[in-house]
Amino acid sequence: MVIKKKEHFFSLDKHEEKHPVTFVAQIWDNDIFTPDDFLGLVELNLNFMPKANKFAKSVSLDDLPDNEKGKPVPMVSLFDQKNVKGWWPMYEEGGPDTPREMTGKCEMELEILSKEDAEAKPAGKGQEEPNENPILTLPTDPPPPSCGSHRRGSR
């Protein structure tokens, strides 16, 4: 990503800064009475990202380019492929003395569109209209129990 801006108010020319295009997905739980807990993250450089796994059972921290074993990882570019779908490991960063720990797995589909394609295929936020690209269905799981939402039997 290239950002052009003036270094100073009185500068005549704009200065160019190049930054990697990075996508960061964080997973948090949604507690009602206690603070939300951080569950994990995955950080993907969209120009040079690890190839997604097709199956959840094969996901591990070895799938990331900076793995402890130094194992080479197949890499892809979202800008070349236009669409990537699969499973990535979610992790929690360790400190200087502790390694990162895998905290879960996340299935994602990432798609990059041109401006014309994005205008032709609008998408709402979450499940709001227009809910077409992709269609997000409502969850079928029963709602979690909460205080006061249970039925009281008749005596």
C-alpha positions in Angstrom: 0.0 0.0 0.0 1.4 3.4 -0.9 0.5 6.4 1.1 1.4 9.9 -0.3 1.5 12.8 2.1 3.4 16.0 2.7 6.1 15.7 5.3 5.5 19.3 6.5 2.8 21.9 6.0 5.1 24.0 3.8 6.4 21.0 1.7 5.8 21.3 -2.0 6.2 17.7 -2.9 4.4 14.7 -1.4 6.4 12.0 0.3 5.7 8.3 -0.5 5.5 5.7 2.2 5.2 2.0 1.3 3.5 -0.3 3.9 2.6 -4.0 3.6 -1.1 -4.7 3.1 -1.8 -6.7 6.3 -5.1 -8.3 7.4 -5.4 -9.0 11.1 -8.3 -11.2 12.4 -8.9 -11.2 16.2 -11.3 -13.5 17.9 -12.9 -12.5 21.2 -15.6 -14.2 23.2 -18.8 -12.3 24.1 -19.4 -12.4 27.8 -22.5 -10.9 29.4 -21.3 -10.2 32.9 -17.5 -10.4 32.7 -15.1 -8.6 30.4 -14.6 -10.2 26.9 -11.6 -12.5 26.7 -9.1 -12.5 23.8 -9.1 -15.9 22.2 -6.5 -15.5 19.4 -5.4 -13.8 16.2 -3.9 -14.4 12.8 -2.0 -11.8 10.9 -1.7 -12.2 7.1 0.3 -10.1 4.7 -2.0 -10.2 1.7 0.9 -10.0 -0.8 2.8 -12.9 0.7 0.5 -15.0 3.0 0.6 -18.7 4.0 -1.6 -20.9 1.8 -4.8 -21.9 3.6 -5.5 -25.4 4.7 -8.4 -27.3 3.2 -9.2 -29.2 6.4 -9.4 -28.0 10.0 -7.7 -31.1 11.3 -4.4 -30.3 9.4 -4.0 -26.8 10.8 -1.0 -26.1 13.1 1.4 -23.3 13.9 3.8 -24.9 11.4 1.6 -23.4 8.7 2.9 -19.9 9.4 6.1 -18.6 7.8 7.8 -17.8 11.1 7.3 -21.3 12.6 9.8 -22.6 15.2 11.0 -25.5 13.0 12.1 -23.2 10.2 10.0 -25.4 7.8 9.3 -23.7 4.5 5.6 -22.8 4.0 3.8 -22.5 0.6 2.9 -18.8 0.1 0.3 -17.1 -2.1 -0.7 -13.6 -3.0 -4.4 -12.6 -2.6 -3.8 -10.0 -5.4 -2.8 -12.8 -7.8 -5.4 -15.3 -6.8 -8.3 -12.8 -6.1 -10.0 -15.3 -3.8 -8.6 -17.5 -1.0 -10.7 -19.8 1.2 -9.6 -22.2 4.0 -8.4 -22.6 7.5 -5.7 -20.7 9.4 -4.3 -21.2 12.9 -5.3 -18.6 15.5 -2.6 -18.0 18.1 -1.7 -15.9 21.1 1.7 -14.2 21.0 4.1 -15.4 23.7 6.5 -13.1 25.5 10.3 -13.0 24.8 10.8 -16.3 26.8 7.6 -18.1 25.8 6.7 -19.3 22.3 3.4 -18.4 20.7 0.6 -20.8 21.5 -2.1 -22.0 19.1 -5.5 -21.1 20.6 -7.8 -22.2 17.8 -8.6 -22.5 14.1 -10.5 -20.1 11.9 -12.1 -20.7 8.5 -12.2 -17.6 6.3 -12.8 -16.6 2.7 -11.0 -13.5 1.5 -11.8 -11.9 -1.8 -10.4 -8.8 -3.4 -12.5 -6.9 -5.9 -12.0 -4.1 -8.3 -14.0 -0.9 -7.7 -16.4 -1.8 -10.5 -17.0 -5.3 -9.2 -17.5 -4.0 -5.6 -20.2 -1.6 -6.8 -21.9 -4.3 -8.8 -21.9 -6.8 -5.9 -22.8 -4.7 -2.8 -22.6 -6.3 0.6 -24.2 -5.2 3.9 -22.5 -5.1 7.3 -22.9 -8.5 9.0 -26.3 -9.9 8.1 -27.8 -6.5 7.2 -29.2 -5.8 3.7 -28.0 -6.3 1.0 -27.1 -9.8 2.3 -26.1 -11.3 -1.0 -22.3 -11.5 -1.5 -21.9 -13.8 0.3 -25.3 -14.7 1.8 -25.0 -14.9 5.6 -27.6 -17.1 7.2 -28.8 -16.7 10.8 -27.3 -19.1 13.3 -29.3 -22.2 13.9 -27.9 -22.9 17.4 -30.3 -22.2 20.3 -29.6 -18.9 22.2 -27.3 -19.3 25.2 -29.1 -19.3 28.6 -29.1 -16.0 30.5 -30.5 -14.7 33.7 -34.3 -14.5 33.6 -34.7 -16.1 30.2 -35.7 -19.6 31.5 -39.3 -20.6 31.9 -40.7 -21.2 35.2 -42.9 -24.3 35.6 -46.4 -24.0 37.0 -46.9 -25.3 40.5 
